Amino acid sequence: MKPMSEILPQRDLSSAQRVSTRVVTYLRSLIDSGELHPGDQLPPERELARKLNVSRTSLRAGIAFLEMVGILKICHGSGA
């Protein structure tokens, strides 16, 4: 897997981008640590947003980014 510095280049990020980056970093840490395995479902959106103290919109942006780079797969109606 590519290091986060290659996926998310360092640059001046807006507040919303920093929040989404926090989501991406957290979810990648769950994957890298082995807490999440291929085929596992993410915890509920509401629970993740509360745990990370982010809005559900920011959480969705982070999840969408991970789907875009091929780390997550979103199955509409069944979660990510």
mmCIF file of the N, C-alpha and C atoms, coordinates in Angstrom:
data_MODEL
# 
_entry.id   MODEL 
# 
loop_
_atom_site.group_PDB 
_atom_site.id 
_atom_site.type_symbol 
_atom_site.label_atom_id 
_atom_site.label_alt_id 
_atom_site.label_comp_id 
_atom_site.label_asym_id 
_atom_site.label_entity_id 
_atom_site.label_seq_id 
_atom_site.pdbx_PDB_ins_code 
_atom_site.Cartn_x 
_atom_site.Cartn_y 
_atom_site.Cartn_z 
_atom_site.occupancy 
_atom_site.B_iso_or_equiv 
_atom_site.pdbx_formal_charge 
_atom_site.auth_seq_id 
_atom_site.auth_comp_id 
_atom_site.auth_asym_id 
_atom_site.auth_atom_id 
_atom_site.pdbx_PDB_model_num 
ATOM 1   N N  . MET A 1 1  ? 0.838   -1.175 0.000  1.00 0.00 ? 1  MET A N  1 
ATOM 2   C CA . MET A 1 1  ? 0.000   0.000  0.000  1.00 0.00 ? 1  MET A CA 1 
ATOM 3   C C  . MET A 1 1  ? 0.885   1.242  0.000  1.00 0.00 ? 1  MET A C  1 
ATOM 4   N N  . LYS A 1 2  ? 0.456   2.266  -0.710 1.00 0.00 ? 2  LYS A N  1 
ATOM 5   C CA . LYS A 1 2  ? 1.222   3.503  -0.773 1.00 0.00 ? 2  LYS A CA 1 
ATOM 6   C C  . LYS A 1 2  ? 1.151   4.231  0.567  1.00 0.00 ? 2  LYS A C  1 
ATOM 7   N N  . PRO A 1 3  ? 2.254   4.904  0.963  1.00 0.00 ? 3  PRO A N  1 
ATOM 8   C CA . PRO A 1 3  ? 2.195   5.716  2.174  1.00 0.00 ? 3  PRO A CA 1 
ATOM 9   C C  . PRO A 1 3  ? 1.267   6.909  1.974  1.00 0.00 ? 3  PRO A C  1 
ATOM 10  N N  . MET A 1 4  ? 0.724   7.395  3.072  1.00 0.00 ? 4  MET A N  1 
ATOM 11  C CA . MET A 1 4  ? -0.230  8.505  3.008  1.00 0.00 ? 4  MET A CA 1 
ATOM 12  C C  . MET A 1 4  ? 0.380   9.728  2.340  1.00 0.00 ? 4  MET A C  1 
ATOM 13  N N  . SER A 1 5  ? 1.695   9.951  2.500  1.00 0.00 ? 5  SER A N  1 
ATOM 14  C CA . SER A 1 5  ? 2.322   11.130 1.901  1.00 0.00 ? 5  SER A CA 1 
ATOM 15  C C  . SER A 1 5  ? 2.260   11.094 0.373  1.00 0.00 ? 5  SER A C  1 
ATOM 16  N N  . GLU A 1 6  ? 2.197   9.892  -0.211 1.00 0.00 ? 6  GLU A N  1 
ATOM 17  C CA . GLU A 1 6  ? 2.065   9.794  -1.663 1.00 0.00 ? 6  GLU A CA 1 
ATOM 18  C C  . GLU A 1 6  ? 0.621   9.979  -2.106 1.00 0.00 ? 6  GLU A C  1 
ATOM 19  N N  . ILE A 1 7  ? -0.313  9.510  -1.295 1.00 0.00 ? 7  ILE A N  1 
ATOM 20  C CA . ILE A 1 7  ? -1.724  9.623  -1.649 1.00 0.00 ? 7  ILE A CA 1 
ATOM 21  C C  . ILE A 1 7  ? -2.224  11.042 -1.424 1.00 0.00 ? 7  ILE A C  1 
ATOM 22  N N  . LEU A 1 8  ? -1.829  11.631 -0.305 1.00 0.00 ? 8  LEU A N  1 
ATOM 23  C CA . LEU A 1 8  ? -2.247  12.987 0.035  1.00 0.00 ? 8  LEU A CA 1 
ATOM 24  C C  . LEU A 1 8  ? -1.020  13.885 0.085  1.00 0.00 ? 8  LEU A C  1 
ATOM 25  N N  . PRO A 1 9  ? -0.652  14.519 -1.033 1.00 0.00 ? 9  PRO A N  1 
ATOM 26  C CA . PRO A 1 9  ? 0.535   15.365 -1.036 1.00 0.00 ? 9  PRO A CA 1 
ATOM 27  C C  . PRO A 1 9  ? 0.399   16.513 -0.042 1.00 0.00 ? 9  PRO A C  1 
ATOM 28  N N  . GLN A 1 10 ? 1.525   16.898 0.549  1.00 0.00 ? 10 GLN A N  1 
ATOM 29  C CA . GLN A 1 10 ? 1.523   17.993 1.516  1.00 0.00 ? 10 GLN A CA 1 
ATOM 30  C C  . GLN A 1 10 ? 1.307   19.311 0.780  1.00 0.00 ? 10 GLN A C  1 
ATOM 31  N N  . ARG A 1 11 ? 0.355   20.075 1.238  1.00 0.00 ? 11 ARG A N  1 
ATOM 32  C CA . ARG A 1 11 ? 0.089   21.399 0.694  1.00 0.00 ? 11 ARG A CA 1 
ATOM 33  C C  . ARG A 1 11 ? -0.815  22.123 1.675  1.00 0.00 ? 11 ARG A C  1 
ATOM 34  N N  . ASP A 1 12 ? -1.078  23.362 1.398  1.00 0.00 ? 12 ASP A N  1 
ATOM 35  C CA . ASP A 1 12 ? -1.948  24.141 2.271  1.00 0.00 ? 12 ASP A CA 1 
ATOM 36  C C  . ASP A 1 12 ? -3.378  23.649 2.093  1.00 0.00 ? 12 ASP A C  1 
ATOM 37  N N  . LEU A 1 13 ? -3.931  23.048 3.133  1.00 0.00 ? 13 LEU A N  1 
ATOM 38  C CA . LEU A 1 13 ? -5.267  22.473 3.048  1.00 0.00 ? 13 LEU A CA 1 
ATOM 39  C C  . LEU A 1 13 ? -6.284  23.379 3.716  1.00 0.00 ? 13 LEU A C  1 
ATOM 40  N N  . SER A 1 14 ? -7.478  23.426 3.145  1.00 0.00 ? 14 SER A N  1 
ATOM 41  C CA . SER A 1 14 ? -8.567  24.161 3.777  1.00 0.00 ? 14 SER A CA 1 
ATOM 42  C C  . SER A 1 14 ? -9.033  23.386 5.008  1.00 0.00 ? 14 SER A C  1 
ATOM 43  N N  . SER A 1 15 ? -9.840  23.996 5.802  1.00 0.00 ? 15 SER A N  1 
ATOM 44  C CA . SER A 1 15 ? -10.359 23.352 7.011  1.00 0.00 ? 15 SER A CA 1 
ATOM 45  C C  . SER A 1 15 ? -11.116 22.074 6.678  1.00 0.00 ? 15 SER A C  1 
ATOM 46  N N  . ALA A 1 16 ? -11.969 22.123 5.662  1.00 0.00 ? 16 ALA A N  1 
ATOM 47  C CA . ALA A 1 16 ? -12.749 20.942 5.270  1.00 0.00 ? 16 ALA A CA 1 
ATOM 48  C C  . ALA A 1 16 ? -11.828 19.830 4.789  1.00 0.00 ? 16 ALA A C  1 
ATOM 49  N N  . GLN A 1 17 ? -10.776 20.189 4.062  1.00 0.00 ? 17 GLN A N  1 
ATOM 50  C CA . GLN A 1 17 ? -9.835  19.181 3.580  1.00 0.00 ? 17 GLN A CA 1 
ATOM 51  C C  . GLN A 1 17 ? -9.076  18.552 4.746  1.00 0.00 ? 17 GLN A C  1 
ATOM 52  N N  . ARG A 1 18 ? -8.727  19.345 5.750  1.00 0.00 ? 18 ARG A N  1 
ATOM 53  C CA . ARG A 1 18 ? -8.020  18.798 6.917  1.00 0.00 ? 18 ARG A CA 1 
ATOM 54  C C  . ARG A 1 18 ? -8.904  17.800 7.652  1.00 0.00 ? 18 ARG A C  1 
ATOM 55  N N  . VAL A 1 19 ? -10.176 18.092 7.763  1.00 0.00 ? 19 VAL A N  1 
ATOM 56  C CA . VAL A 1 19 ? -11.100 17.180 8.440  1.00 0.00 ? 19 VAL A CA 1 
ATOM 57  C C  . VAL A 1 19 ? -11.215 15.884 7.642  1.00 0.00 ? 19 VAL A C  1 
ATOM 58  N N  . SER A 1 20 ? -11.367 15.978 6.339  1.00 0.00 ? 20 SER A N  1 
ATOM 59  C CA . SER A 1 20 ? -11.454 14.781 5.499  1.00 0.00 ? 20 SER A CA 1 
ATOM 60  C C  . SER A 1 20 ? -10.155 13.988 5.569  1.00 0.00 ? 20 SER A C  1 
ATOM 61  N N  . THR A 1 21 ? -9.028  14.682 5.633  1.00 0.00 ? 21 THR A N  1 
ATOM 62  C CA . THR A 1 21 ? -7.734  14.011 5.751  1.00 0.00 ? 21 THR A CA 1 
ATOM 63  C C  . THR A 1 21 ? -7.658  13.249 7.061  1.00 0.00 ? 21 THR A C  1 
ATOM 64  N N  . ARG A 1 22 ? -8.222  13.803 8.120  1.00 0.00 ? 22 ARG A N  1 
ATOM 65  C CA . ARG A 1 22 ? -8.252  13.111 9.414  1.00 0.00 ? 22 ARG A CA 1 
ATOM 66  C C  . ARG A 1 22 ? -9.052  11.816 9.306  1.00 0.00 ? 22 ARG A C  1 
ATOM 67  N N  . VAL A 1 23 ? -10.159 11.865 8.572  1.00 0.00 ? 23 VAL A N  1 
ATOM 68  C CA . VAL A 1 23 ? -10.980 10.663 8.351  1.00 0.00 ? 23 VAL A CA 1 
ATOM 69  C C  . VAL A 1 23 ? -10.173 9.619  7.582  1.00 0.00 ? 23 VAL A C  1 
ATOM 70  N N  . VAL A 1 24 ? -9.521  10.052 6.511  1.00 0.00 ? 24 VAL A N  1 
ATOM 71  C CA . VAL A 1 24 ? -8.726  9.141  5.687  1.00 0.00 ? 24 VAL A CA 1 
ATOM 72  C C  . VAL A 1 24 ? -7.617  8.515  6.527  1.00 0.00 ? 24 VAL A C  1 
ATOM 73  N N  . THR A 1 25 ? -6.922  9.325  7.305  1.00 0.00 ? 25 THR A N  1 
ATOM 74  C CA . THR A 1 25 ? -5.826  8.824  8.134  1.00 0.00 ? 25 THR A CA 1 
ATOM 75  C C  . THR A 1 25 ? -6.330  7.806  9.148  1.00 0.00 ? 25 THR A C  1 
ATOM 76  N N  . TYR A 1 26 ? -7.462  8.077  9.773  1.00 0.00 ? 26 TYR A N  1 
ATOM 77  C CA . TYR A 1 26 ? -8.017  7.153  10.765 1.00 0.00 ? 26 TYR A CA 1 
ATOM 78  C C  . TYR A 1 26 ? -8.402  5.819  10.119 1.00 0.00 ? 26 TYR A C  1 
ATOM 79  N N  . LEU A 1 27 ? -9.113  5.885  9.008  1.00 0.00 ? 27 LEU A N  1 
ATOM 80  C CA . LEU A 1 27 ? -9.545  4.647  8.362  1.00 0.00 ? 27 LEU A CA 1 
ATOM 81  C C  . LEU A 1 27 ? -8.352  3.857  7.842  1.00 0.00 ? 27 LEU A C  1 
ATOM 82  N N  . ARG A 1 28 ? -7.343  4.550  7.302  1.00 0.00 ? 28 ARG A N  1 
ATOM 83  C CA . ARG A 1 28 ? -6.128  3.852  6.855  1.00 0.00 ? 28 ARG A CA 1 
ATOM 84  C C  . ARG A 1 28 ? -5.428  3.193  8.035  1.00 0.00 ? 28 ARG A C  1 
ATOM 85  N N  . SER A 1 29 ? -5.444  3.840  9.205  1.00 0.00 ? 29 SER A N  1 
ATOM 86  C CA . SER A 1 29 ? -4.792  3.238  10.378 1.00 0.00 ? 29 SER A CA 1 
ATOM 87  C C  . SER A 1 29 ? -5.522  1.964  10.802 1.00 0.00 ? 29 SER A C  1 
ATOM 88  N N  . LEU A 1 30 ? -6.854  1.943  10.678 1.00 0.00 ? 30 LEU A N  1 
ATOM 89  C CA . LEU A 1 30 ? -7.606  0.725  10.990 1.00 0.00 ? 30 LEU A CA 1 
ATOM 90  C C  . LEU A 1 30 ? -7.234  -0.407 10.031 1.00 0.00 ? 30 LEU A C  1 
ATOM 91  N N  . ILE A 1 31 ? -7.050  -0.063 8.773  1.00 0.00 ? 31 ILE A N  1 
ATOM 92  C CA . ILE A 1 31 ? -6.676  -1.064 7.775  1.00 0.00 ? 31 ILE A CA 1 
ATOM 93  C C  . ILE A 1 31 ? -5.242  -1.529 8.008  1.00 0.00 ? 31 ILE A C  1 
ATOM 94  N N  . ASP A 1 32 ? -4.330  -0.572 8.174  1.00 0.00 ? 32 ASP A N  1 
ATOM 95  C CA . ASP A 1 32 ? -2.913  -0.904 8.347  1.00 0.00 ? 32 ASP A CA 1 
ATOM 96  C C  . ASP A 1 32 ? -2.651  -1.710 9.611  1.00 0.00 ? 32 ASP A C  1 
ATOM 97  N N  . SER A 1 33 ? -3.430  -1.468 10.668 1.00 0.00 ? 33 SER A N  1 
ATOM 98  C CA . SER A 1 33 ? -3.233  -2.182 11.929 1.00 0.00 ? 33 SER A CA 1 
ATOM 99  C C  . SER A 1 33 ? -3.875  -3.570 11.914 1.00 0.00 ? 33 SER A C  1 
ATOM 100 N N  . GLY A 1 34 ? -4.684  -3.836 10.901 1.00 0.00 ? 34 GLY A N  1 
ATOM 101 C CA . GLY A 1 34 ? -5.342  -5.135 10.817 1.00 0.00 ? 34 GLY A CA 1 
ATOM 102 C C  . GLY A 1 34 ? -6.690  -5.182 11.506 1.00 0.00 ? 34 GLY A C  1 
ATOM 103 N N  . GLU A 1 35 ? -7.152  -4.038 12.024 1.00 0.00 ? 35 GLU A N  1 
ATOM 104 C CA . GLU A 1 35 ? -8.478  -4.013 12.649 1.00 0.00 ? 35 GLU A CA 1 
ATOM 105 C C  . GLU A 1 35 ? -9.582  -4.166 11.605 1.00 0.00 ? 35 GLU A C  1 
ATOM 106 N N  . LEU A 1 36 ? -9.310  -3.709 10.391 1.00 0.00 ? 36 LEU A N  1 
ATOM 107 C CA . LEU A 1 36 ? -10.231 -3.902 9.269  1.00 0.00 ? 36 LEU A CA 1 
ATOM 108 C C  . LEU A 1 36 ? -9.533  -4.756 8.228  1.00 0.00 ? 36 LEU A C  1 
ATOM 109 N N  . HIS A 1 37 ? -10.233 -5.766 7.753  1.00 0.00 ? 37 HIS A N  1 
ATOM 110 C CA . HIS A 1 37 ? -9.698  -6.687 6.750  1.00 0.00 ? 37 HIS A CA 1 
ATOM 111 C C  . HIS A 1 37 ? -10.514 -6.562 5.470  1.00 0.00 ? 37 HIS A C  1 
ATOM 112 N N  . PRO A 1 38 ? -9.961  -7.036 4.346  1.00 0.00 ? 38 PRO A N  1 
ATOM 113 C CA . PRO A 1 38 ? -10.752 -7.015 3.103  1.00 0.00 ? 38 PRO A CA 1 
ATOM 114 C C  . PRO A 1 38 ? -12.099 -7.704 3.315  1.00 0.00 ? 38 PRO A C  1 
ATOM 115 N N  . GLY A 1 39 ? -13.154 -7.025 2.902  1.00 0.00 ? 39 GLY A N  1 
ATOM 116 C CA . GLY A 1 39 ? -14.505 -7.569 3.042  1.00 0.00 ? 39 GLY A CA 1 
ATOM 117 C C  . GLY A 1 39 ? -15.221 -7.126 4.303  1.00 0.00 ? 39 GLY A C  1 
ATOM 118 N N  . ASP A 1 40 ? -14.476 -6.586 5.279  1.00 0.00 ? 40 ASP A N  1 
ATOM 119 C CA . ASP A 1 40 ? -15.125 -6.081 6.501  1.00 0.00 ? 40 ASP A CA 1 
ATOM 120 C C  . ASP A 1 40 ? -15.950 -4.849 6.177  1.00 0.00 ? 40 ASP A C  1 
ATOM 121 N N  . GLN A 1 41 ? -17.009 -4.674 6.925  1.00 0.00 ? 41 GLN A N  1 
ATOM 122 C CA . GLN A 1 41 ? -17.844 -3.494 6.768  1.00 0.00 ? 41 GLN A CA 1 
ATOM 123 C C  . GLN A 1 41 ? -17.393 -2.440 7.768  1.00 0.00 ? 41 GLN A C  1 
ATOM 124 N N  . LEU A 1 42 ? -17.419 -1.176 7.353  1.00 0.00 ? 42 LEU A N  1 
ATOM 125 C CA . LEU A 1 42 ? -17.074 -0.087 8.264  1.00 0.00 ? 42 LEU A CA 1 
ATOM 126 C C  . LEU A 1 42 ? -18.143 0.022  9.347  1.00 0.00 ? 42 LEU A C  1 
ATOM 127 N N  . PRO A 1 43 ? -17.757 0.556  10.505 1.00 0.00 ? 43 PRO A N  1 
ATOM 128 C CA . PRO A 1 43 ? -18.778 0.844  11.517 1.00 0.00 ? 43 PRO A CA 1 
ATOM 129 C C  . PRO A 1 43 ? -19.800 1.824  10.941 1.00 0.00 ? 43 PRO A C  1 
ATOM 130 N N  . PRO A 1 44 ? -20.966 1.926  11.559 1.00 0.00 ? 44 PRO A N  1 
ATOM 131 C CA . PRO A 1 44 ? -21.994 2.847  11.061 1.00 0.00 ? 44 PRO A CA 1 
ATOM 132 C C  . PRO A 1 44 ? -21.464 4.280  10.953 1.00 0.00 ? 44 PRO A C  1 
ATOM 133 N N  . GLU A 1 45 ? -21.933 4.971  9.931  1.00 0.00 ? 45 GLU A N  1 
ATOM 134 C CA . GLU A 1 45 ? -21.510 6.343  9.650  1.00 0.00 ? 45 GLU A CA 1 
ATOM 135 C C  . GLU A 1 45 ? -21.671 7.251  10.870 1.00 0.00 ? 45 GLU A C  1 
ATOM 136 N N  . ARG A 1 46 ? -22.801 7.163  11.517 1.00 0.00 ? 46 ARG A N  1 
ATOM 137 C CA . ARG A 1 46 ? -23.072 8.013  12.677 1.00 0.00 ? 46 ARG A CA 1 
ATOM 138 C C  . ARG A 1 46 ? -22.041 7.765  13.776 1.00 0.00 ? 46 ARG A C  1 
ATOM 139 N N  . GLU A 1 47 ? -21.720 6.497  14.014 1.00 0.00 ? 47 GLU A N  1 
ATOM 140 C CA . GLU A 1 47 ? -20.749 6.129  15.047 1.00 0.00 ? 47 GLU A CA 1 
ATOM 141 C C  . GLU A 1 47 ? -19.343 6.647  14.698 1.00 0.00 ? 47 GLU A C  1 
ATOM 142 N N  . LEU A 1 48 ? -18.945 6.470  13.453 1.00 0.00 ? 48 LEU A N  1 
ATOM 143 C CA . LEU A 1 48 ? -17.623 6.951  13.025 1.00 0.00 ? 48 LEU A CA 1 
ATOM 144 C C  . LEU A 1 48 ? -17.528 8.470  13.129 1.00 0.00 ? 48 LEU A C  1 
ATOM 145 N N  . ALA A 1 49 ? -18.563 9.173  12.689 1.00 0.00 ? 49 ALA A N  1 
ATOM 146 C CA . ALA A 1 49 ? -18.560 10.631 12.741 1.00 0.00 ? 49 ALA A CA 1 
ATOM 147 C C  . ALA A 1 49 ? -18.456 11.114 14.191 1.00 0.00 ? 49 ALA A C  1 
ATOM 148 N N  . ARG A 1 50 ? -19.168 10.471 15.079 1.00 0.00 ? 50 ARG A N  1 
ATOM 149 C CA . ARG A 1 50 ? -19.116 10.847 16.494 1.00 0.00 ? 50 ARG A CA 1 
ATOM 150 C C  . ARG A 1 50 ? -17.727 10.570 17.066 1.00 0.00 ? 50 ARG A C  1 
ATOM 151 N N  . LYS A 1 51 ? -17.179 9.413  16.743 1.00 0.00 ? 51 LYS A N  1 
ATOM 152 C CA . LYS A 1 51 ? -15.870 9.024  17.265 1.00 0.00 ? 51 LYS A CA 1 
ATOM 153 C C  . LYS A 1 51 ? -14.775 9.983  16.808 1.00 0.00 ? 51 LYS A C  1 
ATOM 154 N N  . LEU A 1 52 ? -14.851 10.428 15.558 1.00 0.00 ? 52 LEU A N  1 
ATOM 155 C CA . LEU A 1 52 ? -13.842 11.324 15.002 1.00 0.00 ? 52 LEU A CA 1 
ATOM 156 C C  . LEU A 1 52 ? -14.170 12.801 15.214 1.00 0.00 ? 52 LEU A C  1 
ATOM 157 N N  . ASN A 1 53 ? -15.352 13.063 15.763 1.00 0.00 ? 53 ASN A N  1 
ATOM 158 C CA . ASN A 1 53 ? -15.815 14.433 15.992 1.00 0.00 ? 53 ASN A CA 1 
ATOM 159 C C  . ASN A 1 53 ? -15.813 15.242 14.688 1.00 0.00 ? 53 ASN A C  1 
ATOM 160 N N  . VAL A 1 54 ? -16.406 14.635 13.645 1.00 0.00 ? 54 VAL A N  1 
ATOM 161 C CA . VAL A 1 54 ? -16.531 15.284 12.340 1.00 0.00 ? 54 VAL A CA 1 
ATOM 162 C C  . VAL A 1 54 ? -17.984 15.186 11.894 1.00 0.00 ? 54 VAL A C  1 
ATOM 163 N N  . SER A 1 55 ? -18.333 16.008 10.918 1.00 0.00 ? 55 SER A N  1 
ATOM 164 C CA . SER A 1 55 ? -19.686 15.917 10.378 1.00 0.00 ? 55 SER A CA 1 
ATOM 165 C C  . SER A 1 55 ? -19.780 14.678 9.495  1.00 0.00 ? 55 SER A C  1 
ATOM 166 N N  . ARG A 1 56 ? -20.987 14.229 9.284  1.00 0.00 ? 56 ARG A N  1 
ATOM 167 C CA . ARG A 1 56 ? -21.184 13.070 8.406  1.00 0.00 ? 56 ARG A CA 1 
ATOM 168 C C  . ARG A 1 56 ? -20.798 13.417 6.971  1.00 0.00 ? 56 ARG A C  1 
ATOM 169 N N  . THR A 1 57 ? -20.932 14.683 6.596  1.00 0.00 ? 57 THR A N  1 
ATOM 170 C CA . THR A 1 57 ? -20.522 15.124 5.265  1.00 0.00 ? 57 THR A CA 1 
ATOM 171 C C  . THR A 1 57 ? -19.006 14.970 5.102  1.00 0.00 ? 57 THR A C  1 
ATOM 172 N N  . SER A 1 58 ? -18.251 15.379 6.108  1.00 0.00 ? 58 SER A N  1 
ATOM 173 C CA . SER A 1 58 ? -16.790 15.234 6.049  1.00 0.00 ? 58 SER A CA 1 
ATOM 174 C C  . SER A 1 58 ? -16.395 13.763 6.051  1.00 0.00 ? 58 SER A C  1 
ATOM 175 N N  . LEU A 1 59 ? -17.112 12.974 6.826  1.00 0.00 ? 59 LEU A N  1 
ATOM 176 C CA . LEU A 1 59 ? -16.844 11.537 6.861  1.00 0.00 ? 59 LEU A CA 1 
ATOM 177 C C  . LEU A 1 59 ? -17.072 10.938 5.472  1.00 0.00 ? 59 LEU A C  1 
ATOM 178 N N  . ARG A 1 60 ? -18.175 11.308 4.845  1.00 0.00 ? 60 ARG A N  1 
ATOM 179 C CA . ARG A 1 60 ? -18.473 10.797 3.504  1.00 0.00 ? 60 ARG A CA 1 
ATOM 180 C C  . ARG A 1 60 ? -17.407 11.215 2.504  1.00 0.00 ? 60 ARG A C  1 
ATOM 181 N N  . ALA A 1 61 ? -16.890 12.440 2.640  1.00 0.00 ? 61 ALA A N  1 
ATOM 182 C CA . ALA A 1 61 ? -15.840 12.915 1.726  1.00 0.00 ? 61 ALA A CA 1 
ATOM 183 C C  . ALA A 1 61 ? -14.583 12.064 1.880  1.00 0.00 ? 61 ALA A C  1 
ATOM 184 N N  . GLY A 1 62 ? -14.213 11.750 3.107  1.00 0.00 ? 62 GLY A N  1 
ATOM 185 C CA . GLY A 1 62 ? -13.043 10.898 3.339  1.00 0.00 ? 62 GLY A CA 1 
ATOM 186 C C  . GLY A 1 62 ? -13.247 9.497  2.793  1.00 0.00 ? 62 GLY A C  1 
ATOM 187 N N  . ILE A 1 63 ? -14.421 8.949  2.999  1.00 0.00 ? 63 ILE A N  1 
ATOM 188 C CA . ILE A 1 63 ? -14.738 7.613  2.495  1.00 0.00 ? 63 ILE A CA 1 
ATOM 189 C C  . ILE A 1 63 ? -14.740 7.621  0.964  1.00 0.00 ? 63 ILE A C  1 
ATOM 190 N N  . ALA A 1 64 ? -15.301 8.670  0.365  1.00 0.00 ? 64 ALA A N  1 
ATOM 191 C CA . ALA A 1 64 ? -15.328 8.772  -1.098 1.00 0.00 ? 64 ALA A CA 1 
ATOM 192 C C  . ALA A 1 64 ? -13.910 8.833  -1.659 1.00 0.00 ? 64 ALA A C  1 
ATOM 193 N N  . PHE A 1 65 ? -13.018 9.541  -0.961 1.00 0.00 ? 65 PHE A N  1 
ATOM 194 C CA . PHE A 1 65 ? -11.633 9.609  -1.409 1.00 0.00 ? 65 PHE A CA 1 
ATOM 195 C C  . PHE A 1 65 ? -10.998 8.221  -1.384 1.00 0.00 ? 65 PHE A C  1 
ATOM 196 N N  . LEU A 1 66 ? -11.217 7.487  -0.298 1.00 0.00 ? 66 LEU A N  1 
ATOM 197 C CA . LEU A 1 66 ? -10.642 6.145  -0.193 1.00 0.00 ? 66 LEU A CA 1 
ATOM 198 C C  . LEU A 1 66 ? -11.215 5.208  -1.256 1.00 0.00 ? 66 LEU A C  1 
ATOM 199 N N  . GLU A 1 67 ? -12.465 5.417  -1.631 1.00 0.00 ? 67 GLU A N  1 
ATOM 200 C CA . GLU A 1 67 ? -13.028 4.615  -2.717 1.00 0.00 ? 67 GLU A CA 1 
ATOM 201 C C  . GLU A 1 67 ? -12.374 5.001  -4.037 1.00 0.00 ? 67 GLU A C  1 
ATOM 202 N N  . MET A 1 68 ? -12.162 6.291  -4.240 1.00 0.00 ? 68 MET A N  1 
ATOM 203 C CA . MET A 1 68 ? -11.593 6.783  -5.483 1.00 0.00 ? 68 MET A CA 1 
ATOM 204 C C  . MET A 1 68 ? -10.180 6.228  -5.708 1.00 0.00 ? 68 MET A C  1 
ATOM 205 N N  . VAL A 1 69 ? -9.392  6.087  -4.642 1.00 0.00 ? 69 VAL A N  1 
ATOM 206 C CA . VAL A 1 69 ? -8.020  5.578  -4.798 1.00 0.00 ? 69 VAL A CA 1 
ATOM 207 C C  . VAL A 1 69 ? -7.969  4.059  -4.685 1.00 0.00 ? 69 VAL A C  1 
ATOM 208 N N  . GLY A 1 70 ? -9.142  3.417  -4.530 1.00 0.00 ? 70 GLY A N  1 
ATOM 209 C CA . GLY A 1 70 ? -9.205  1.962  -4.562 1.00 0.00 ? 70 GLY A CA 1 
ATOM 210 C C  . GLY A 1 70 ? -8.965  1.250  -3.244 1.00 0.00 ? 70 GLY A C  1 
ATOM 211 N N  . ILE A 1 71 ? -9.039  1.972  -2.125 1.00 0.00 ? 71 ILE A N  1 
ATOM 212 C CA . ILE A 1 71 ? -8.813  1.345  -0.818 1.00 0.00 ? 71 ILE A CA 1 
ATOM 213 C C  . ILE A 1 71 ? -10.109 0.782  -0.249 1.00 0.00 ? 71 ILE A C  1 
ATOM 214 N N  . LEU A 1 72 ? -11.224 1.469  -0.500 1.00 0.00 ? 72 LEU A N  1 
ATOM 215 C CA . LEU A 1 72 ? -12.536 1.009  -0.039 1.00 0.00 ? 72 LEU A CA 1 
ATOM 216 C C  . LEU A 1 72 ? -13.437 0.770  -1.241 1.00 0.00 ? 72 LEU A C  1 
ATOM 217 N N  . LYS A 1 73 ? -14.430 -0.057 -1.027 1.00 0.00 ? 73 LYS A N  1 
ATOM 218 C CA . LYS A 1 73 ? -15.478 -0.252 -2.029 1.00 0.00 ? 73 LYS A CA 1 
ATOM 219 C C  . LYS A 1 73 ? -16.806 0.040  -1.351 1.00 0.00 ? 73 LYS A C  1 
ATOM 220 N N  . ILE A 1 74 ? -17.563 0.932  -1.951 1.00 0.00 ? 74 ILE A N  1 
ATOM 221 C CA . ILE A 1 74 ? -18.874 1.278  -1.390 1.00 0.00 ? 74 ILE A CA 1 
ATOM 222 C C  . ILE A 1 74 ? -19.933 0.485  -2.130 1.00 0.00 ? 74 ILE A C  1 
ATOM 223 N N  . CYS A 1 75 ? -20.725 -0.240 -1.372 1.00 0.00 ? 75 CYS A N  1 
ATOM 224 C CA . CYS A 1 75 ? -21.844 -0.994 -1.940 1.00 0.00 ? 75 CYS A CA 1 
ATOM 225 C C  . CYS A 1 75 ? -23.119 -0.289 -1.479 1.00 0.00 ? 75 CYS A C  1 
ATOM 226 N N  . HIS A 1 76 ? -23.724 0.464  -2.365 1.00 0.00 ? 76 HIS A N  1 
ATOM 227 C CA . HIS A 1 76 ? -24.902 1.252  -2.000 1.00 0.00 ? 76 HIS A CA 1 
ATOM 228 C C  . HIS A 1 76 ? -25.985 0.345  -1.432 1.00 0.00 ? 76 HIS A C  1 
ATOM 229 N N  . GLY A 1 77 ? -26.465 0.742  -0.275 1.00 0.00 ? 77 GLY A N  1 
ATOM 230 C CA . GLY A 1 77 ? -27.488 -0.026 0.405  1.00 0.00 ? 77 GLY A CA 1 
ATOM 231 C C  . GLY A 1 77 ? -26.920 -0.992 1.429  1.00 0.00 ? 77 GLY A C  1 
ATOM 232 N N  . SER A 1 78 ? -25.615 -1.301 1.326  1.00 0.00 ? 78 SER A N  1 
ATOM 233 C CA . SER A 1 78 ? -25.000 -2.212 2.297  1.00 0.00 ? 78 SER A CA 1 
ATOM 234 C C  . SER A 1 78 ? -23.823 -1.615 3.028  1.00 0.00 ? 78 SER A C  1 
ATOM 235 N N  . GLY A 1 79 ? -23.404 -0.424 2.677  1.00 0.00 ? 79 GLY A N  1 
ATOM 236 C CA . GLY A 1 79 ? -22.303 0.214  3.400  1.00 0.00 ? 79 GLY A CA 1 
ATOM 237 C C  . GLY A 1 79 ? -20.997 0.148  2.641  1.00 0.00 ? 79 GLY A C  1 
ATOM 238 N N  . ALA A 1 80 ? -19.965 0.495  3.372  1.00 0.00 ? 80 ALA A N  1 
ATOM 239 C CA . ALA A 1 80 ? -18.611 0.540  2.768  1.00 0.00 ? 80 ALA A CA 1 
ATOM 240 C C  . ALA A 1 80 ? -17.755 -0.540 3.397  1.00 0.00 ? 80 ALA A C  1 
# 
